[in-house]
Amino acid sequence: MNPFKSDQLVDRLEATAKARQATLARFQARPAADDPAVLARQAARHAVVEAREVRSTEREAARLAAQAAREAEVLAAEAEAAAERVREAAAKADRQAALASEQKAARDARFAARKARARR
């Protein structure tokens, strides 16, 4: 502390009273709730809130639409994969049937050749 400064109790009380008066004056200087400027600010705030809610709803709708599109793509890909598996299974069955008929024809030819040799 500065030793030359004489801060008396009366001076501190006066400073406190002045601070209270300044706070009270600032509070009393505020416009009333029905003041047009206050109402205009409230209307502007409400408009901002409503616009924010609209944007939020639009974003949510866009997100849901994108999610539905992704799910549709996944379902389409799964359906295509299932169809491909069915095609591959059919092709494999056809190959196995053709192989079985070729093997049967080869067996029949061997059997016929053996019978022909036995008849000679």
Secondary structure as GFF3:
##gff-version 3
##sequence-region A 1 120
A	DSSP	alpha_helix	9	28	.	.	.	ID=ss1
A	DSSP	alpha_helix	36	119	.	.	.	ID=ss2
###
